[in-house]
Amino acid sequence: MADGLFQRIDDARDDLIALTQDLIRIPTLNPPGENYAAICDLLDVRLARAGFETTWVRAEGAPGDSDRYPRWNLVARHKGTRPGDCVHFNSHTDVVEVGHGWTRDPFGGEVADDKVYGRGACDMKGGLAASIIAAEAFIAEHPDYAGAIEISGTADEESGGYGGVAYLAEQGWFEPTRVQHVIIPEPLNKDRICLGHRGGWWAEIETKGEIAHGSMPFLGDCAVRHMGAVLHAFEETLYPAMASRWTEMPVVPEGARQSTMNINSIHGGQPEQASDYTGLPAHCVPDSCRIVIDRRFLMEEPIEAVRQEVIDLLEDLKARRENFEYEIREINRVIPSMTDKTAPIVTTVHDAIHAVLGQNPTYVASPGSYDQKHIDRIGKLKNCIAYGPGVLELAHKPDEWVGITDMLDSAKVMISSLQQLLLPQST
């Protein structure tokens, strides 16, 4: 049986490449959230042709949703011939900005050396294409299967998923009574099962000052200098403390097994002028400086302790530093999520990887969060993993690519998982 299924995947190689290219060529850049309708339309036409019932869902009122940039999502469902479980493949359709350093067209979908190049190739349009090919091949081989197969293309994962999976979960699309197994084809490598992710806490810190003439800074109070003291305290106190904490979670890469923090942005003083401005800056002492921090924390760290650690540092500066005033505003928080190794979707994909690759998978956790958090926390569905083709370290990088052979192998793992979950065990 497996030989017939796998042959269907191999026969679909050219189709898999073309579909991946078509997906890459739609520049679904987020922010601001471009071309969601276009990629949903592509998926709609493709999946309707394969017999799926498709539903468009706009996340009205979600962060980022607007008439100019509507948050469109597509959910496609194919029903078997008799009752059974529903297996859901969820992929986000948005991609991050291109950035600098590309040697290939970011939206060209160029093929070379067993790779498809482009922004979103591995994160995660290659995984989306693999799941479609796997589902179509399974249905063609076993039209009498039990249960249902769902495929969704969702918005905004790169900005938190609130216009995508979070909204769908709130609307009941991931209720355990209608969906029992979820695979998210994120690029975690074809021989690994991702059980969950670290937590995240994002906040904006603003230091206050007093504006004055730049030639007489003693008459003002420089907010940028105050922020310099904050950054120095981070370097001297917070970063060493985080480096000493390690998790038992199987987070990859190895450096992410400790607590981390990124300074996402810094803004202070006069705003940047338009590129065509040819004048000189005004001579002012800045009265405000803001940074955004991206704090990733471990399952062993309570979220309130993570927050309080930063506040304590700021309060210490306020007690020691003259005229130090600050505000801190939480932007978002994500609690760590982990699926148990004994969960049905984990053991099923484990066996499928062994059948396809001839080896047992490695269990990992992601350094960053992904849409499992919403399926877990909002949908209350604990039977969810990330599994898909692609090298994690290539995500968001220049010349991003996904391996063609890796996509084919991942599709075989997906189709083998469908076989285990939706066909009678005797077969």
Secondary structure in CASP SS format (residue, H / E / C, confidence):
PFRMAT SS
TARGET T0000
AUTHOR 0000-0000-0000
METHOD secondary structure of the structure
MODEL  1
M C 1.00
A H 1.00
D H 1.00
G H 1.00
L H 1.00
F H 1.00
Q H 1.00
R H 1.00
I H 1.00
D H 1.00
D H 1.00
A C 1.00
R H 1.00
D H 1.00
D H 1.00
L H 1.00
I H 1.00
A H 1.00
L H 1.00
T H 1.00
Q H 1.00
D H 1.00
L H 1.00
I H 1.00
R C 1.00
I C 1.00
P C 1.00
T C 1.00
L E 1.00
N C 1.00
P C 1.00
P C 1.00
G C 1.00
E C 1.00
N C 1.00
Y H 1.00
A H 1.00
A H 1.00
I H 1.00
C H 1.00
D H 1.00
L H 1.00
L H 1.00
D H 1.00
V H 1.00
R H 1.00
L H 1.00
A H 1.00
R H 1.00
A C 1.00
G C 1.00
F C 1.00
E E 1.00
T E 1.00
T E 1.00
W E 1.00
V E 1.00
R E 1.00
A C 1.00
E C 1.00
G C 1.00
A C 1.00
P C 1.00
G C 1.00
D C 1.00
S C 1.00
D C 1.00
R C 1.00
Y C 1.00
P C 1.00
R C 1.00
W E 1.00
N E 1.00
L E 1.00
V E 1.00
A E 1.00
R E 1.00
H E 1.00
K E 1.00
G C 1.00
T C 1.00
R E 1.00
P E 1.00
G E 1.00
D E 1.00
C E 1.00
V E 1.00
H E 1.00
F E 1.00
N E 1.00
S E 1.00
H E 1.00
T C 1.00
D C 1.00
V E 1.00
V C 1.00
E C 1.00
V C 1.00
G C 1.00
H C 1.00
G C 1.00
W C 1.00
T C 1.00
R C 1.00
D C 1.00
P C 1.00
F C 1.00
G C 1.00
G C 1.00
E C 1.00
V E 1.00
A E 1.00
D C 1.00
D C 1.00
K E 1.00
V E 1.00
Y E 1.00
G C 1.00
R C 1.00
G C 1.00
A H 1.00
C H 1.00
D H 1.00
M H 1.00
K H 1.00
G H 1.00
G H 1.00
L H 1.00
A H 1.00
A H 1.00
S H 1.00
I H 1.00
I H 1.00
A H 1.00
A H 1.00
E H 1.00
A H 1.00
F H 1.00
I H 1.00
A H 1.00
E H 1.00
H C 1.00
P C 1.00
D C 1.00
Y C 1.00
A E 1.00
G E 1.00
A E 1.00
I E 1.00
E E 1.00
I E 1.00
S E 1.00
G E 1.00
T E 1.00
A C 1.00
D C 1.00
E H 1.00
E H 1.00
S H 1.00
G C 1.00
G C 1.00
Y C 1.00
G C 1.00
G C 1.00
V H 1.00
A H 1.00
Y H 1.00
L H 1.00
A H 1.00
E H 1.00
Q C 1.00
G C 1.00
W C 1.00
F C 1.00
E C 1.00
P C 1.00
T C 1.00
R C 1.00
V C 1.00
Q C 1.00
H E 1.00
V E 1.00
I E 1.00
I E 1.00
P C 1.00
E C 1.00
P C 1.00
L C 1.00
N C 1.00
K C 1.00
D C 1.00
R E 1.00
I E 1.00
C E 1.00
L E 1.00
G E 1.00
H E 1.00
R C 1.00
G E 1.00
G E 1.00
W E 1.00
W E 1.00
A E 1.00
E E 1.00
I E 1.00
E E 1.00
T E 1.00
K E 1.00
G C 1.00
E E 1.00
I C 1.00
A C 1.00
H E 1.00
G C 1.00
S C 1.00
M C 1.00
P H 1.00
F H 1.00
L H 1.00
G C 1.00
D E 1.00
C C 1.00
A H 1.00
V H 1.00
R H 1.00
H H 1.00
M H 1.00
G H 1.00
A H 1.00
V H 1.00
L H 1.00
H H 1.00
A H 1.00
F H 1.00
E H 1.00
E H 1.00
T H 1.00
L H 1.00
Y H 1.00
P H 1.00
A H 1.00
M H 1.00
A H 1.00
S C 1.00
R C 1.00
W E 1.00
T C 1.00
E C 1.00
M C 1.00
P C 1.00
V E 1.00
V C 1.00
P C 1.00
E H 1.00
G H 1.00
A H 1.00
R H 1.00
Q E 1.00
S C 1.00
T E 1.00
M E 1.00
N E 1.00
I E 1.00
N E 1.00
S E 1.00
I E 1.00
H E 1.00
G E 1.00
G C 1.00
Q C 1.00
P C 1.00
E C 1.00
Q C 1.00
A C 1.00
S C 1.00
D C 1.00
Y C 1.00
T C 1.00
G C 1.00
L C 1.00
P C 1.00
A C 1.00
H C 1.00
C E 1.00
V C 1.00
P C 1.00
D C 1.00
S E 1.00
C E 1.00
R E 1.00
I E 1.00
V E 1.00
I E 1.00
D E 1.00
R E 1.00
R E 1.00
F E 1.00
L C 1.00
M C 1.00
E C 1.00
E C 1.00
P C 1.00
I H 1.00
E H 1.00
A H 1.00
V H 1.00
R H 1.00
Q H 1.00
E H 1.00
V H 1.00
I H 1.00
D H 1.00
L H 1.00
L H 1.00
E H 1.00
D H 1.00
L H 1.00
K H 1.00
A H 1.00
R H 1.00
R C 1.00
E C 1.00
N C 1.00
F C 1.00
E C 1.00
Y E 1.00
E E 1.00
I E 1.00
R E 1.00
E E 1.00
I E 1.00
N E 1.00
R E 1.00
V E 1.00
I C 1.00
P C 1.00
S E 1.00
M E 1.00
T C 1.00
D C 1.00
K C 1.00
T C 1.00
A C 1.00
P H 1.00
I H 1.00
V H 1.00
T H 1.00
T H 1.00
V H 1.00
H H 1.00
D H 1.00
A H 1.00
I H 1.00
H H 1.00
A H 1.00
V H 1.00
L H 1.00
G C 1.00
Q C 1.00
N C 1.00
P C 1.00
T E 1.00
Y E 1.00
V E 1.00
A E 1.00
S E 1.00
P C 1.00
G C 1.00
S C 1.00
Y C 1.00
D C 1.00
Q H 1.00
K H 1.00
H H 1.00
I H 1.00
D H 1.00
R H 1.00
I C 1.00
G C 1.00
K C 1.00
L C 1.00
K C 1.00
N C 1.00
C E 1.00
I E 1.00
A E 1.00
Y C 1.00
G C 1.00
P C 1.00
G C 1.00
V C 1.00
L H 1.00
E H 1.00
L H 1.00
A C 1.00
H C 1.00
K C 1.00
P C 1.00
D C 1.00
E C 1.00
W E 1.00
V E 1.00
G E 1.00
I H 1.00
T H 1.00
D H 1.00
M H 1.00
L H 1.00
D H 1.00
S H 1.00
A H 1.00
K H 1.00
V H 1.00
M H 1.00
I H 1.00
S H 1.00
S H 1.00
L H 1.00
Q H 1.00
Q H 1.00
L H 1.00
L H 1.00
L C 1.00
P C 1.00
Q C 1.00
S C 1.00
T C 1.00
END
